[in-house]
Amino acid sequence: MFRRRSQDEQVSTTSSVLEDDQQRDPQAPKGRPTPKRSEAQQQRRKAVTAPTDRKAATRQARGARRVDLAKQREALAGGDERYLPARDRGPVRKYTRDYVDSRYRVAEFFLPLAVLILVASLVASLQDLSLLLWLIVIVLIVVDSVITGISLKRQLASRFAGENTKGAMAYGLMRTLQMRRLRLPKPQVKRGSKL
């Protein structure tokens, strides 16, 4: 254990160390230099996602996105359930849209009324009347929204008893705020039709 090495052992050990030192970089004890951090990160990124031609991949992704958006636009115009966005899919959302579209709502006339009231407020003699009209329109919208919300909630509870109707009432009330002509998906029922 604590004996001296023989001469042969010492010579063979030193010769093998010299051979290893000649092959290795003196700065890198593991035989190769440590890569810089930026080089290591680049190699990792290349290993994960390395498209062969970035421009072609970008063009292809853009084309696929364009096709999907065109399908969604057509679905929003025609009411095709397959290509509608996730927020508009399902029988609950379809019924909510039809329920809102089947009646006149005060909130859908807000924009035209707002323009008329703003024009009236520019005339000095009608300024007091325009303030009163603002108040009346806002109260009518709130009352109509409350009535619509309550009746829609009842209808959804009776028609879709076992299904998830969460968010359908808010979806319907947001739809009432849009003018009928600008609603997406386009209305599929006429006004006054029974559901």
ZANU-564070 format. One line per 2 residues: number of its first residue (from 1); their letters; for each residue x, y, z of N, C-alpha, C, O, CB. Coordinates in nm, 3 decimals. Atoms other than C-alpha are relative to their C-alpha. Glycine has a CB too. Layout:
<atoms>
NUM) A) X/Y/Z/X/Y/Z/X/Y/Z/X/Y/Z/X/Y/Z  ...
</atoms>
This chain:
<atoms>
1) MF) 0.081/-0.117/0.000/0.000/0.000/0.000/0.086/0.125/0.000/0.065/0.214/-0.083/-0.093/-0.001/0.118  -0.085/-0.118/-0.004/0.267/0.254/0.093/0.138/-0.027/-0.056/0.234/0.040/-0.019/0.013/0.050/0.142
3) RR) -0.132/0.030/0.055/0.547/0.104/-0.103/0.033/0.092/-0.116/-0.054/0.157/-0.172/0.008/-0.146/-0.044  -0.044/-0.081/0.113/0.749/0.280/-0.365/-0.031/-0.070/-0.130/-0.028/-0.192/-0.139/0.148/0.030/0.009
5) RS) 0.024/0.057/0.131/0.665/0.234/-0.726/0.133/-0.038/-0.065/0.239/0.018/-0.039/-0.077/0.099/-0.089  -0.121/0.039/0.073/0.903/0.062/-0.946/0.023/0.101/-0.112/-0.066/0.179/-0.146/-0.012/-0.145/-0.057
7) QD) -0.037/-0.092/0.107/1.080/0.254/-1.221/-0.088/-0.019/-0.123/-0.124/0.078/-0.188/0.147/-0.019/-0.037  0.081/0.028/0.120/0.877/0.084/-1.496/-0.139/0.063/0.011/-0.192/0.118/-0.085/-0.012/-0.152/-0.022
9) EQ) 0.134/-0.056/-0.020/0.547/0.192/-1.348/0.003/0.151/-0.012/-0.087/0.209/-0.072/-0.056/-0.040/0.135  -0.010/-0.145/0.006/0.662/0.554/-1.311/0.016/0.048/-0.143/-0.044/0.148/-0.181/0.116/0.049/0.086
11) VS) -0.024/-0.039/0.139/0.780/0.574/-1.672/-0.127/-0.017/-0.082/-0.159/0.071/-0.162/0.115/-0.083/-0.062  0.122/0.023/0.079/0.457/0.424/-1.815/-0.108/0.102/0.037/-0.183/0.146/-0.050/-0.052/-0.144/0.023
13) TT) 0.101/-0.097/-0.042/0.240/0.659/-1.610/0.030/0.138/-0.057/-0.060/0.205/-0.107/-0.007/0.007/0.153  -0.035/-0.132/0.052/0.429/0.971/-1.713/-0.012/0.006/-0.152/-0.047/0.111/-0.206/0.141/0.038/0.043
15) SS) 0.012/0.000/0.146/0.433/0.868/-2.080/-0.146/0.008/-0.042/-0.178/0.074/-0.141/0.066/-0.126/-0.060  0.142/-0.007/0.035/0.054/0.815/-2.085/-0.056/0.140/0.028/-0.142/0.188/-0.046/-0.080/-0.107/0.078
17) VL) 0.043/-0.136/-0.031/0.003/1.156/-1.921/0.046/0.095/-0.108/-0.028/0.184/-0.149/0.052/0.044/0.138  -0.052/-0.086/0.106/0.225/1.319/-2.183/-0.079/-0.018/-0.129/-0.104/0.080/-0.200/0.148/-0.029/-0.025
19) ED) 0.077/0.024/0.123/0.032/1.155/-2.467/-0.138/0.066/0.009/-0.185/0.126/-0.088/-0.015/-0.152/-0.026  0.132/-0.062/-0.018/-0.303/1.272/-2.323/0.010/0.153/-0.008/-0.077/0.217/-0.065/-0.062/-0.042/0.135
21) DQ) -0.015/-0.145/0.002/-0.171/1.628/-2.276/0.022/0.052/-0.141/-0.021/0.163/-0.174/0.116/0.043/0.090  -0.024/-0.043/0.137/-0.060/1.646/-2.638/-0.131/0.001/-0.080/-0.147/0.085/-0.168/0.105/-0.091/-0.069
23) QR) 0.126/0.006/0.074/-0.411/1.550/-2.763/-0.101/0.102/0.053/-0.184/0.151/-0.023/-0.059/-0.140/0.007  0.098/-0.088/-0.062/-0.604/1.771/-2.524/0.043/0.146/-0.007/0.161/0.178/-0.020/-0.023/-0.040/0.145
25) DP) -0.024/-0.143/-0.013/-0.638/2.145/-2.509/0.037/0.026/0.145/-0.032/-0.022/0.235/-0.126/0.084/-0.044  -0.040/-0.021/-0.139/-0.455/2.266/-2.199/-0.105/0.078/0.080/-0.111/0.066/0.203/0.133/0.075/0.005
27) QA) 0.104/-0.077/-0.069/-0.748/2.500/-2.118/-0.124/-0.084/0.030/-0.203/-0.049/0.117/-0.039/0.121/-0.083  0.119/0.082/-0.016/-1.007/2.221/-2.145/0.038/-0.139/0.045/0.086/-0.218/-0.037/-0.080/-0.007/-0.131
29) PK) -0.042/0.130/-0.050/-0.946/1.919/-1.925/-0.082/-0.116/-0.055/-0.039/-0.231/-0.043/-0.007/0.000/0.149  0.081/0.112/0.049/-1.226/1.718/-2.089/0.030/-0.034/-0.146/-0.039/-0.118/-0.204/-0.147/0.031/0.017
31) GR) -0.039/0.036/0.136/-1.059/1.711/-2.430/-0.054/0.092/-0.107/-0.010/0.084/-0.221/-0.043/-0.137/-0.028  0.053/-0.096/0.097/-1.261/1.986/-2.602/-0.034/0.127/0.075/-0.062/0.124/0.194/-0.126/-0.058/-0.076
33) PT) 0.031/-0.125/-0.071/-1.323/2.349/-2.525/-0.149/0.008/0.034/-0.234/-0.042/-0.040/0.041/0.122/-0.086  0.138/-0.019/-0.039/-1.640/2.439/-2.341/-0.064/0.101/-0.095/-0.008/0.208/-0.119/-0.010/0.049/0.149
35) PK) 0.062/-0.095/0.093/-1.884/2.601/-2.584/-0.050/0.124/0.074/-0.084/0.118/0.192/-0.116/-0.066/-0.075  0.053/-0.123/-0.059/-1.989/2.958/-2.522/-0.149/-0.018/0.024/-0.214/-0.102/-0.039/0.028/0.124/-0.091
37) RS) 0.143/0.013/-0.032/-2.334/3.006/-2.376/-0.087/0.024/-0.123/-0.183/-0.049/-0.146/-0.038/0.098/0.112  0.082/-0.031/0.118/-2.471/3.162/-2.696/0.003/-0.117/-0.099/-0.098/-0.149/-0.161/0.050/0.130/-0.068
39) EA) -0.009/0.115/0.092/-2.342/2.867/-2.902/-0.081/-0.118/0.052/-0.149/-0.185/-0.025/0.147/-0.042/-0.019  0.076/0.111/-0.058/-2.494/2.613/-2.662/-0.150/0.024/-0.014/-0.226/-0.069/-0.043/0.037/-0.018/0.148
41) QQ) 0.142/-0.031/0.015/-2.830/2.792/-2.670/-0.045/-0.015/-0.145/-0.155/-0.063/-0.171/-0.029/0.141/0.050  0.034/0.016/0.142/-2.823/2.802/-3.050/-0.014/-0.147/-0.036/-0.106/-0.185/-0.110/0.107/0.065/-0.089
43) QR) 0.008/0.143/0.030/-2.756/2.429/-3.065/-0.127/-0.061/0.059/-0.189/-0.146/-0.004/0.123/-0.074/0.055  0.124/0.051/-0.059/-3.047/2.361/-2.828/-0.121/0.042/-0.081/-0.212/-0.037/-0.103/-0.014/0.048/0.145
45) RK) 0.113/-0.048/0.081/-3.283/2.577/-3.033/-0.009/-0.074/-0.132/-0.118/-0.109/-0.177/0.011/0.150/-0.025  -0.002/0.072/0.128/-3.177/2.408/-3.354/-0.052/-0.142/0.018/-0.119/-0.196/-0.069/0.141/-0.002/-0.060
47) AV) 0.043/0.137/-0.024/-3.240/2.069/-3.199/-0.151/-0.007/0.018/-0.214/-0.105/-0.021/0.071/-0.057/0.123  0.144/0.002/-0.027/-3.594/2.164/-3.094/-0.079/0.031/-0.126/-0.160/-0.050/-0.170/-0.035/0.099/0.111
49) TA) 0.072/-0.039/0.120/-3.722/2.350/-3.400/0.100/0.048/-0.103/0.160/0.155/-0.089/-0.106/0.109/0.030  -0.093/-0.039/0.106/-3.513/2.360/-3.710/-0.067/-0.016/-0.136/-0.047/-0.116/-0.204/0.130/-0.084/0.007
51) PT) 0.059/0.012/0.133/-3.720/2.434/-4.019/0.110/0.008/-0.106/0.207/0.083/-0.092/-0.106/0.111/-0.023  -0.103/0.001/0.103/-3.525/2.363/-4.332/0.006/0.133/-0.074/0.114/0.183/-0.105/-0.024/-0.114/-0.099
53) DR) 0.005/-0.129/0.067/-3.641/2.683/-4.501/-0.099/0.087/0.075/-0.220/0.067/0.065/-0.040/-0.016/-0.151  0.087/-0.082/-0.084/-3.777/2.949/-4.269/-0.101/0.080/-0.080/-0.217/0.092/-0.040/0.083/0.094/0.084
55) KA) 0.092/-0.080/0.081/-3.928/3.162/-4.542/-0.115/-0.084/-0.052/-0.230/-0.040/-0.052/0.074/0.066/-0.116  0.105/0.088/0.051/-4.117/2.870/-4.691/-0.094/-0.042/0.112/-0.216/-0.049/0.092/0.062/-0.125/-0.067
57) AT) 0.084/0.039/-0.114/-4.240/2.761/-4.347/-0.091/0.116/0.041/-0.208/0.095/0.075/0.089/-0.044/0.119  0.081/-0.118/-0.034/-4.358/3.117/-4.274/-0.111/0.020/-0.102/-0.225/0.047/-0.064/0.088/0.125/0.007
59) RQ) 0.101/-0.015/0.105/-4.537/3.138/-4.609/-0.109/-0.105/0.015/-0.228/-0.075/0.000/0.065/-0.011/-0.139  0.097/0.109/-0.015/-4.703/2.802/-4.550/-0.092/0.026/0.121/-0.213/0.008/0.111/0.073/-0.135/0.016
61) AR) 0.081/-0.029/-0.120/-4.819/2.900/-4.198/-0.095/0.116/-0.027/-0.210/0.112/0.016/0.091/0.033/0.120  0.084/-0.115/0.032/-4.950/3.234/-4.327/-0.116/-0.042/-0.091/-0.229/0.003/-0.073/0.084/0.110/-0.066
63) GA) 0.105/0.048/0.090/-5.142/3.058/-4.605/-0.105/-0.083/0.073/-0.224/-0.069/0.048/0.061/-0.083/-0.112  0.094/0.081/-0.077/-5.295/2.809/-4.363/-0.087/0.088/0.090/-0.206/0.063/0.105/0.076/-0.104/0.086
65) RR) 0.075/-0.093/-0.084/-5.396/3.093/-4.130/-0.104/0.076/-0.082/-0.216/0.098/-0.037/0.096/0.099/0.070  0.093/-0.071/0.089/-5.554/3.279/-4.423/-0.120/-0.086/-0.036/-0.234/-0.039/-0.038/0.073/0.044/-0.127
67) VD) 0.110/0.092/0.033/-5.758/2.973/-4.521/-0.093/-0.018/0.119/-0.215/-0.017/0.102/0.056/-0.138/-0.044  0.083/0.015/-0.120/-5.878/2.924/-4.161/-0.085/0.124/0.026/-0.202/0.113/0.061/0.088/-0.029/0.122
69) LA) 0.076/-0.123/-0.022/-5.980/3.289/-4.130/-0.109/0.017/-0.105/-0.217/0.066/-0.073/0.093/0.120/-0.003  0.103/-0.008/0.104/-6.165/3.273/-4.463/-0.117/-0.093/0.033/-0.233/-0.057/0.015/0.059/-0.035/-0.138
71) KQ) 0.106/0.093/-0.040/-6.356/2.966/-4.341/-0.081/0.058/0.116/-0.204/0.045/0.119/0.059/-0.136/0.040  0.071/-0.059/-0.112/-6.440/3.146/-4.018/-0.090/0.115/-0.045/-0.203/0.128/0.003/0.100/0.051/0.105
73) RE) 0.082/-0.110/0.051/-6.562/3.454/-4.208/-0.125/-0.052/-0.069/-0.234/0.001/-0.049/0.080/0.087/-0.096  0.115/0.059/0.068/-6.785/3.238/-4.427/-0.098/-0.059/0.101/-0.220/-0.046/0.086/0.046/-0.109/-0.099
75) AL) 0.086/0.059/-0.102/-6.916/3.056/-4.121/-0.075/0.109/0.077/-0.193/0.093/0.108/0.083/-0.086/0.098  0.066/-0.110/-0.070/-6.989/3.386/-3.944/-0.110/0.061/-0.087/-0.213/0.105/-0.035/0.102/0.107/0.039
77) AG) 0.102/-0.056/0.089/-7.180/3.506/-4.250/-0.115/-0.098/-0.021/-0.231/-0.058/-0.029/0.063/0.037/-0.136  0.102/0.099/0.031/-7.365/3.180/-4.311/-0.051/-0.079/0.118/-0.156/-0.142/0.108/0.051/-0.093/-0.099
79) GD) 0.045/0.072/-0.119/-7.391/3.030/-3.962/0.043/-0.146/0.002/-0.017/-0.225/0.075/-0.149/0.007/0.009  -0.048/0.138/0.003/-7.198/2.708/-4.040/0.071/-0.030/0.132/0.173/0.031/0.163/0.096/-0.025/-0.121
81) ER) -0.051/0.030/-0.134/-7.130/2.554/-3.697/0.143/-0.055/0.001/0.216/-0.034/0.097/-0.090/-0.100/0.067  -0.131/0.066/0.000/-6.816/2.365/-3.802/0.115/0.098/0.008/0.216/0.069/0.072/0.015/-0.085/-0.124
83) YL) -0.112/-0.093/0.008/-6.601/2.672/-3.864/-0.018/0.125/0.085/0.062/0.218/0.076/0.021/0.041/-0.142  0.019/-0.114/-0.088/-6.741/2.913/-3.607/0.109/0.003/0.107/0.163/-0.102/0.143/-0.139/-0.004/0.065
85) PA) -0.094/-0.005/-0.113/-6.505/3.040/-3.337/-0.059/-0.072/0.122/-0.180/-0.091/0.129/0.032/0.147/0.036  0.042/0.080/-0.116/-6.524/2.849/-3.007/-0.107/0.072/0.083/-0.195/0.006/0.138/0.120/-0.031/0.089
87) RD) 0.098/-0.073/-0.082/-6.723/3.125/-2.834/-0.140/-0.004/-0.058/-0.237/0.017/0.014/0.043/0.144/0.017  0.130/0.000/0.067/-7.007/3.094/-3.091/-0.055/-0.139/-0.028/-0.163/-0.151/-0.086/0.010/0.076/-0.128
89) RG) 0.042/0.137/0.032/-7.033/2.713/-3.112/-0.097/-0.054/0.103/-0.100/-0.011/0.219/0.121/-0.092/-0.011  0.086/0.076/-0.090/-7.295/2.487/-2.964/-0.145/0.041/-0.008/-0.179/0.152/-0.051/0.049/0.016/0.139
91) PV) 0.144/-0.028/0.007/-7.671/2.465/-2.937/-0.045/0.110/0.096/-0.141/0.182/0.066/-0.078/-0.127/0.029  0.039/-0.104/-0.096/-7.687/2.693/-2.632/0.027/0.138/-0.059/-0.057/0.228/-0.050/0.077/-0.018/0.134
93) RK) -0.034/-0.130/0.060/-7.509/2.978/-2.811/-0.088/0.029/-0.120/-0.126/0.144/-0.143/0.148/0.002/-0.041  0.087/-0.020/0.117/-7.717/2.924/-3.126/-0.138/0.046/0.046/-0.195/0.139/-0.011/-0.011/-0.129/-0.084
95) YT) 0.131/-0.040/-0.051/-8.040/2.944/-2.927/0.005/0.142/0.054/-0.088/0.220/0.033/-0.047/-0.098/0.109  -0.014/-0.135/-0.054/-7.913/3.256/-2.748/0.000/0.103/-0.112/-0.066/0.207/-0.102/0.128/0.012/0.083
97) RD) -0.003/-0.092/0.115/-7.835/3.423/-3.082/-0.139/0.015/-0.059/-0.184/0.127/-0.086/0.098/-0.050/-0.108  0.134/-0.004/0.060/-8.176/3.330/-3.222/-0.099/0.073/0.090/-0.185/0.147/0.042/-0.050/-0.142/-0.029
99) YV) 0.090/-0.067/-0.095/-8.352/3.450/-2.907/0.018/0.151/-0.007/-0.079/0.226/-0.011/0.026/-0.051/0.144  -0.027/-0.143/0.005/-8.181/3.789/-2.922/-0.042/0.058/-0.135/-0.097/0.169/-0.140/0.150/0.028/0.026
101) DS) 0.029/-0.051/0.134/-8.228/3.826/-3.299/-0.149/0.000/-0.033/-0.190/0.067/-0.127/0.074/-0.081/-0.103  0.142/0.013/0.034/-8.601/3.740/-3.292/-0.084/0.119/0.048/-0.201/0.128/0.013/-0.054/-0.127/0.059
103) RY) 0.076/-0.114/-0.052/-8.703/4.062/-3.113/0.077/0.130/-0.017/0.199/0.131/-0.033/-0.034/-0.022/0.148  -0.064/-0.131/-0.004/-8.637/4.434/-3.123/0.057/0.023/0.139/-0.006/-0.011/0.239/-0.101/0.112/-0.039
105) RV) -0.063/-0.032/-0.127/-8.398/4.548/-2.852/0.034/0.149/0.000/0.074/0.203/-0.104/0.127/-0.087/0.024  -0.030/-0.143/-0.009/-8.348/4.906/-2.730/0.149/0.025/-0.020/0.187/0.123/-0.083/-0.045/0.056/0.136
107) AE) -0.145/-0.020/0.004/-7.971/4.863/-2.704/0.055/0.001/-0.142/0.158/0.064/-0.167/0.069/-0.107/0.081  -0.052/0.003/0.137/-7.929/4.793/-3.075/-0.018/0.134/-0.071/0.047/0.160/-0.172/-0.068/-0.110/-0.081
109) FF) 0.020/-0.133/0.059/-8.055/5.145/-3.152/0.081/0.107/0.071/0.061/0.227/0.047/-0.148/0.037/0.004  -0.076/-0.097/-0.078/-7.806/5.308/-2.916/0.086/0.090/-0.089/0.086/0.212/-0.072/0.088/-0.072/0.101
111) LP) -0.089/-0.082/0.083/-7.557/5.423/-3.183/-0.075/0.105/-0.083/-0.036/0.221/-0.081/0.080/-0.089/-0.093  0.072/-0.105/0.073/-7.810/5.597/-3.411/-0.060/0.106/0.094/-0.058/0.225/0.063/-0.110/-0.063/-0.083
113) LA) 0.056/-0.096/-0.095/-7.979/5.754/-3.107/0.109/0.091/0.057/0.086/0.210/0.078/-0.072/-0.074/0.114  -0.110/-0.080/-0.053/-7.642/5.868/-2.972/0.042/0.108/-0.097/0.072/0.220/-0.056/0.120/-0.090/0.033
115) VL) -0.036/-0.101/0.101/-7.562/6.045/-3.299/-0.104/0.111/-0.001/-0.069/0.229/-0.005/0.012/-0.065/-0.141  0.106/-0.102/-0.001/-7.900/6.221/-3.297/0.007/0.087/0.125/-0.010/0.209/0.116/-0.137/-0.067/-0.007
117) IL) -0.007/-0.077/-0.125/-7.860/6.325/-2.934/0.122/0.092/-0.001/0.114/0.205/0.047/0.006/-0.095/0.122  -0.119/-0.087/0.009/-7.508/6.457/-2.999/-0.025/0.119/-0.091/0.016/0.231/-0.061/0.122/-0.080/-0.051
119) VA) 0.033/-0.111/0.090/-7.633/6.664/-3.291/-0.094/0.097/0.070/-0.079/0.219/0.058/-0.064/-0.053/-0.132  0.093/-0.087/-0.072/-7.918/6.794/-3.075/0.072/0.079/0.109/0.033/0.192/0.138/-0.112/-0.083/0.062
121) SL) -0.071/-0.072/-0.106/-7.671/6.888/-2.800/0.083/0.116/-0.054/0.122/0.204/0.023/0.090/-0.096/0.075  -0.075/-0.111/0.059/-7.487/7.117/-3.043/-0.087/0.125/-0.016/-0.037/0.237/-0.017/0.057/-0.041/-0.136
123) VA) 0.093/-0.113/0.009/-7.796/7.334/-3.079/-0.025/0.052/0.142/-0.059/-0.025/0.232/-0.135/-0.042/-0.070  0.007/-0.059/-0.134/-7.810/7.573/-2.785/-0.135/-0.020/0.067/-0.142/-0.044/0.187/0.031/0.148/-0.007
125) SL) 0.133/0.010/-0.061/-8.185/7.553/-2.734/-0.038/-0.144/0.036/-0.132/-0.165/0.113/-0.103/0.058/-0.094  0.034/0.141/-0.025/-8.186/7.169/-2.729/0.096/-0.070/0.096/0.089/-0.192/0.113/-0.003/-0.074/-0.131
127) QD) -0.099/0.063/-0.088/-7.901/7.110/-2.483/-0.064/-0.064/0.123/-0.026/-0.174/0.162/0.104/0.103/0.044  0.067/0.058/-0.117/-8.128/7.055/-2.185/-0.079/-0.125/-0.039/-0.082/-0.223/0.035/-0.094/0.104/0.066
129) LS) 0.076/0.115/0.049/-8.346/6.820/-2.389/0.092/-0.118/-0.032/0.055/-0.234/-0.009/-0.080/0.040/-0.126  -0.094/0.109/0.034/-8.041/6.622/-2.507/0.047/-0.072/0.127/0.065/-0.194/0.125/0.122/0.056/-0.077
131) LL) -0.038/0.065/-0.126/-7.936/6.559/-2.145/-0.110/-0.091/0.050/-0.084/-0.201/0.099/0.034/0.105/0.107  0.113/0.082/-0.040/-8.282/6.432/-2.068/-0.013/-0.124/-0.090/-0.044/-0.233/-0.041/-0.130/0.082/-0.005
133) LW) 0.004/0.114/0.092/-8.274/6.210/-2.379/0.109/-0.103/0.032/0.084/-0.223/0.025/0.016/0.049/-0.145  -0.106/0.093/-0.042/-7.938/6.062/-2.269/-0.047/-0.085/0.117/-0.032/-0.207/0.116/0.129/0.078/0.039
135) LI) 0.046/0.071/-0.119/-8.088/5.971/-1.935/-0.109/-0.101/-0.035/-0.106/-0.214/0.014/-0.053/0.100/0.104  0.109/0.090/0.039/-8.400/5.819/-2.093/0.055/-0.122/-0.075/0.015/-0.235/-0.047/-0.102/0.074/-0.088
137) VI) -0.056/0.110/0.080/-8.198/5.611/-2.342/0.076/-0.098/0.089/0.062/-0.219/0.074/0.093/0.054/-0.110  -0.078/0.088/-0.088/-7.965/5.476/-2.073/-0.092/-0.082/0.090/-0.069/-0.201/0.110/0.099/0.082/0.085
139) VL) 0.094/0.072/-0.087/-8.254/5.385/-1.841/-0.074/-0.106/-0.081/-0.094/-0.218/-0.033/-0.102/0.098/0.065  0.069/0.098/0.085/-8.439/5.213/-2.130/0.090/-0.119/-0.033/0.045/-0.234/-0.033/-0.047/0.067/-0.130
141) IV) -0.093/0.109/0.032/-8.129/5.012/-2.222/0.019/-0.090/0.122/0.020/-0.213/0.109/0.138/0.056/-0.046  -0.019/0.080/-0.122/-8.077/4.900/-1.861/-0.124/-0.084/0.028/-0.112/-0.202/0.059/0.031/0.091/0.121
143) VD) 0.124/0.074/-0.027/-8.443/4.802/-1.815/-0.019/-0.112/-0.101/-0.054/-0.224/-0.065/-0.121/0.095/-0.002  0.014/0.102/0.104/-8.453/4.619/-2.149/0.101/-0.114/0.019/0.069/-0.230/-0.003/0.017/0.063/-0.140
145) SV) -0.102/0.103/-0.022/-8.128/4.436/-2.067/-0.036/-0.090/0.116/-0.015/-0.211/0.110/0.136/0.065/0.025  0.040/0.080/-0.116/-8.259/4.323/-1.728/-0.113/-0.095/-0.039/-0.110/-0.213/-0.005/-0.045/0.092/0.117
147) IT) 0.112/0.084/0.042/-8.584/4.197/-1.881/0.047/-0.110/-0.094/0.007/-0.225/-0.081/-0.109/0.084/-0.067  -0.054/0.099/0.094/-8.398/4.024/-2.165/0.082/-0.106/0.073/0.069/-0.225/0.043/0.086/0.068/-0.108
149) GI) -0.083/0.093/-0.075/-8.150/3.867/-1.923/-0.083/-0.100/0.080/-0.053/-0.220/0.080/0.092/0.075/0.093  0.084/0.088/-0.082/-8.420/3.729/-1.694/-0.076/-0.101/-0.088/-0.079/-0.220/-0.058/-0.100/0.083/0.084
151) SL) 0.077/0.092/0.086/-8.633/3.586/-1.976/0.091/-0.098/-0.073/0.055/-0.215/-0.091/-0.083/0.080/-0.102  -0.095/0.091/0.066/-8.330/3.443/-2.156/0.047/-0.108/0.097/0.059/-0.225/0.059/0.121/0.078/-0.055
153) KR) -0.044/0.097/-0.100/-8.213/3.276/-1.835/-0.108/-0.106/0.023/-0.077/-0.225/0.037/0.033/0.071/0.133  0.110/0.096/-0.016/-8.557/3.116/-1.791/-0.008/-0.095/-0.119/-0.021/-0.216/-0.102/-0.134/0.075/0.017
155) QL) 0.009/0.083/0.120/-8.567/2.994/-2.151/0.115/-0.101/-0.007/0.093/-0.217/-0.042/0.001/0.089/-0.125  -0.115/0.091/0.002/-8.217/2.846/-2.126/-0.015/-0.110/0.105/0.019/-0.225/0.080/0.131/0.078/0.023
157) AS) 0.018/0.099/-0.106/-8.301/2.674/-1.798/-0.104/-0.105/-0.039/-0.090/-0.222/-0.003/-0.042/0.068/0.131  0.103/0.097/0.038/-8.612/2.513/-1.947/0.043/-0.085/-0.120/0.013/-0.205/-0.124/-0.131/0.071/-0.032
159) RF) -0.040/0.075/0.121/-8.461/2.412/-2.284/0.125/-0.084/0.019/0.135/-0.195/-0.034/0.021/0.096/-0.115  -0.129/0.068/-0.016/-8.112/2.312/-2.174/0.024/-0.028/0.149/0.119/0.024/0.208/0.117/0.085/-0.059
161) AG) -0.005/0.025/-0.144/-8.169/2.178/-1.823/0.130/-0.067/0.045/0.186/-0.027/0.147/-0.118/-0.086/0.041  -0.118/0.073/-0.043/-7.873/1.940/-1.808/0.130/0.054/-0.056/0.237/0.004/-0.019/-0.014/-0.142/-0.038
163) EN) -0.121/-0.048/0.066/-7.626/2.141/-2.016/0.057/0.123/0.069/-0.010/0.188/0.150/-0.029/0.032/-0.147  -0.069/-0.115/-0.056/-7.377/2.408/-1.925/-0.042/0.127/-0.075/-0.014/0.141/-0.194/0.154/-0.019/-0.007
165) TK) 0.045/-0.125/0.061/-7.530/2.750/-1.992/0.078/0.119/0.053/0.036/0.234/0.039/-0.149/0.021/0.023  -0.080/-0.106/-0.059/-7.258/2.948/-1.819/0.050/0.095/-0.110/0.105/0.051/-0.210/0.120/-0.059/0.079
167) GA) -0.046/-0.101/0.094/-7.182/3.272/-2.003/-0.096/0.029/-0.113/-0.073/0.123/-0.189/0.129/-0.042/-0.057  0.093/-0.020/0.112/-7.478/3.244/-2.240/-0.080/0.130/0.017/-0.110/0.197/-0.081/-0.096/-0.119/-0.011
169) MA) 0.077/-0.122/-0.022/-7.668/3.531/-2.078/0.084/0.123/-0.035/0.035/0.216/-0.100/-0.049/0.007/0.146  -0.089/-0.112/0.034/-7.370/3.767/-2.104/0.024/0.006/-0.150/0.032/0.114/-0.208/0.134/-0.013/0.074
171) YG) -0.016/0.007/0.146/-7.319/3.650/-2.463/-0.120/0.062/-0.070/-0.104/0.138/-0.166/0.019/-0.147/-0.046  0.121/-0.055/0.059/-7.678/3.737/-2.545/-0.012/0.150/0.022/-0.051/0.223/-0.069/-0.122/-0.068/0.056
173) LM) 0.008/-0.143/-0.028/-7.664/4.077/-2.375/0.102/0.080/-0.081/0.073/0.191/-0.125/0.020/0.026/0.148  -0.099/-0.067/0.086/-7.345/4.168/-2.563/-0.049/0.006/-0.144/-0.021/0.101/-0.216/0.136/-0.073/0.007
175) RT) 0.053/0.001/0.136/-7.521/4.071/-2.884/-0.109/0.106/-0.017/-0.124/0.161/-0.126/-0.057/-0.139/-0.035  0.104/-0.103/0.011/-7.809/4.309/-2.806/0.060/0.139/-0.021/-0.006/0.227/-0.077/-0.087/0.000/0.124
177) LQ) -0.064/-0.132/0.015/-7.562/4.600/-2.797/0.044/0.028/-0.143/0.074/0.143/-0.176/0.120/0.009/0.092  -0.043/-0.020/0.139/-7.471/4.548/-3.164/-0.122/0.023/-0.088/-0.229/-0.033/-0.065/0.081/-0.123/-0.051
179) MR) 0.109/-0.019/0.095/-7.685/4.674/-3.447/-0.020/-0.131/-0.075/0.076/-0.203/-0.103/0.029/0.118/-0.099  0.033/0.129/0.061/-7.861/4.383/-3.616/0.080/-0.025/-0.127/0.123/-0.138/-0.151/-0.149/-0.006/-0.031
181) RL) -0.071/0.016/0.127/-7.692/4.443/-3.949/0.149/-0.035/0.019/0.209/-0.098/-0.067/-0.012/0.128/-0.081  -0.143/0.021/-0.025/-7.343/4.429/-3.791/0.029/-0.122/0.086/0.145/-0.148/0.116/0.057/0.122/0.065
183) RL) -0.022/0.115/-0.088/-7.392/4.118/-3.577/0.067/-0.114/-0.074/0.037/-0.143/-0.190/-0.133/-0.049/0.059  -0.067/0.119/0.054/-7.165/3.821/-3.635/-0.006/-0.107/0.107/0.024/-0.078/0.223/0.149/0.030/-0.042
185) PK) 0.056/0.053/0.124/-7.263/3.540/-3.685/-0.129/0.072/-0.038/-0.204/0.119/0.048/-0.025/-0.150/0.012  0.117/-0.071/0.051/-7.532/3.690/-3.902/-0.128/-0.060/0.057/-0.135/-0.181/0.081/-0.003/-0.006/-0.155
187) PQ) 0.127/0.053/-0.051/-7.890/3.661/-3.770/-0.061/-0.101/-0.096/-0.065/-0.078/-0.217/-0.100/0.115/0.025  0.059/0.108/0.080/-8.058/3.340/-3.892/-0.152/-0.002/0.008/-0.216/-0.076/-0.066/0.055/-0.133/0.047
189) VK) 0.145/-0.004/-0.016/-8.414/3.424/-3.780/-0.050/0.140/-0.027/0.024/0.238/-0.010/-0.043/-0.047/0.142  0.061/-0.130/0.024/-8.650/3.704/-3.871/-0.058/0.053/0.130/-0.085/-0.022/0.224/-0.110/-0.009/-0.110
191) RG) 0.059/-0.060/-0.119/-8.786/3.947/-3.618/-0.144/-0.047/0.015/-0.218/-0.059/-0.083/0.006/0.154/-0.007  0.135/0.043/-0.029/-9.103/3.831/-3.452/-0.024/-0.149/-0.013/-0.134/-0.196/0.015/-0.092/0.071/-0.090
193) SK) 0.020/0.145/0.014/-9.046/3.462/-3.521/0.003/-0.067/0.139/0.076/-0.025/0.229/0.110/-0.062/-0.091  0.010/0.072/-0.127/-9.133/3.220/-3.241/0.108/-0.107/0.007/0.138/-0.173/-0.093/-0.140/-0.065/0.017
195) L) -0.105/0.101/-0.019/-8.862/2.997/-3.097/-0.053/-0.118/0.076/0.021/-0.213/0.101/0.120/0.059/0.072
</atoms>
